[in-house]
Amino acid sequence: MMSSTWRKVLRVLTGITVPLVAAGVITAGSPGFGQYRVKNGDTLSHIAAQYGTDVRTLVELNSLPGNGNAIYAGEVLKLPGKASKASPAKASPAKRSQLGRVTYVVRRGDTIGKIAKRYKCSQANLLAANGLKRSDHIYAGKALQVPVKIRPKPVARKPAKKATKNNSFAGRIYADHIVSAANRNRATLKNRKLPTRAQMRAMIAATATKYGVDPELALAISWQESGWKQRVVSPANAVGAMQVIPSTGKFSAGIVGRKLDLLKPQDNVTAGVVLLSRLTTAAKRLDLAIAGYYQGLGGVRRNGMYPDTKLYVKNVLRIKAQLEKGWSPL
């Protein structure tokens, strides 16, 4: 007795169009290819015509057994070029099982029924995958293509990076290699003899005057950043009195025309002051220049000031006003 599944099997004979099992288009699995899941109601030649190809190409592209003389319901066919029409899948791609093929070499005593049961596929699909009829015999040593269900592997999600000791700053978490570099710089500065805060204040003011920056602005930035202390290193690897990160140090070095060692007090102050000089010129507004020192001027222009940036600007302006009135925090 012929099963209902067998009646749904579609056969394609060379030059003859016979009702085939067609499929809904799913997302391309690799660049340049679409995929088509076979189900009732179409023909291989119809699929070829629909997607601008031919039967021979589909047979070769999918290595169809029996020279492509049979396909079966649920089989996924590759299509040359991106598929142009799509039928929305009823099941989530993460949960939907797909059909693939495994090669099985027939052993003595095997039958179609036994092989189908072993691989949990229907006899009809097993016969169709190999271009066989129910009356055909199989023999030991014959290689069969067995359609099997393949459940797509769930996409592994990387766990969100958790804050660990000393790798977060201002609500942000920094990569391990950045934190490691910061730790090395902090250890280096810990063992160095460095200027006092009063000496750092004088150095910042003199350097600001040299590069045409308002000394009180540079001093206010540095007080907010480090309290005029060269030994400070943040988890983001912002170094020294002006809290300069390595990329900014390279930028400032390109302007002054020499290498700047951010661990050295004068080089650190020079890097920060030169950046501040460029920011005040580019921003043309004091609050934007200060925000740019903290958030990056490009980021401020794209996204506006973040809440912590606004607070930073407010604090720097307050410190600057106090310094102008003669306030000395030391």
Order of alpha helices (4+ residues) and beta strands (2+ residues): alpha-beta-beta-beta-beta-beta-alpha-alpha-beta-beta-beta-alpha-alpha-beta-beta-beta-alpha-alpha-alpha-alpha-alpha-alpha-alpha-alpha
